[in-house]
Amino acid sequence: MRIRQAKISDCNQIKITLENSWIDTYTNKLSDSLIDYIVAKWHDKKNLSDQIKDPNVLFLVSLSNNHDISGLITIKVLNNLELFLGRLYVDSKHQQQGIGKKLLRESIQFFPKHRTIKLEVLVANQNAIEFYYHQGFIKKHLCKKKIQTESIQTLFLTKNINGSKCLK
């Protein structure tokens, strides 16, 4: 497995990886229409391309031995001290191999002066929440949102990085 920065030419494969991940994760947890909406809106090729080109977004992909995208991560710079983890997905065929942990660890190394990384995860994704807890993230607060006609609950998590101390 190899990790590198995403390229515009990766957009099709990234979109497929995201679609498969959403279907695998949220079928029977969210409605099919909501999954379809999110996959179409959030994982649009133009949106992905814009993020790859954005100098304030780090977009990394992991490649399997056959050079397929096995996982991906996006981290956005919020300010001089804070980062926001927008996406961390590992294809279901490649989970439980340390890819998510490696993507997270390697991406944080791009930001040695930043002190905090934040993220928002759907409460329905308990596997991801457990993963983030094991990576040292702590719960900040819950939030209810409306997407389309459905209400969903999200959880905000945060982690101090690069040796910073917890501020209360």
Secondary structure, DSSP 4 states (H G I P E B T S, - for coil): -EEEE--GGGHHHHHHHHHHHHHHHHBTTB-HHHHHHHHHHHT-HHHHHHHHH-TTEEEEEEE-TTS-EEEEEEEEE-SSSEEEEEEEEE-GGGTTSSHHHHHHHHHHTT-TT--EEEEEEETT-HHHHHHHHHTT-EEEEEEEEEETTEEEEEEEEEEE-TTPPPP-
